[in-house]
Amino acid sequence: MGAGLQCWDENGNLVLSLPDRLSRVLGIYTIPAGATGYITNADFSMGQIWWYCITGASIVGAYVPTITIEAANNRIKYEPKHNTTPGMADATIIYGVF
């Protein structure tokens, strides 16, 4: 029998066991519309990198960047997916590891 953290719900169902992976949020970053750059964090080496992008809307539209995980370099790259239009709202990325 294994040892470690296990959690059950009120009905006795196992909802978390040691082999499960939990997500850790490392940061939130606003990506200016049309920008290219990197997000680096020493803690990226603690697990598998994940990200979630939230786009804003404006009169012209929402900016949706291309996001690439460069795990070997412990960084996330962002760049424009297409030409941006003045007035586009910035995008926000939430990132972490699991």
Buried (B, 14 or more C-beta within 10 A) or exposed (E): EEEEEEEEEEEEEEEEEEEEEEEEEBEEBEBBBBBEBEBEBEEBEBBEBBBEBEBBEBEEBBBBBEBEBEEEEBBBBBBBEEEBEEEBBBBBBBBBBE
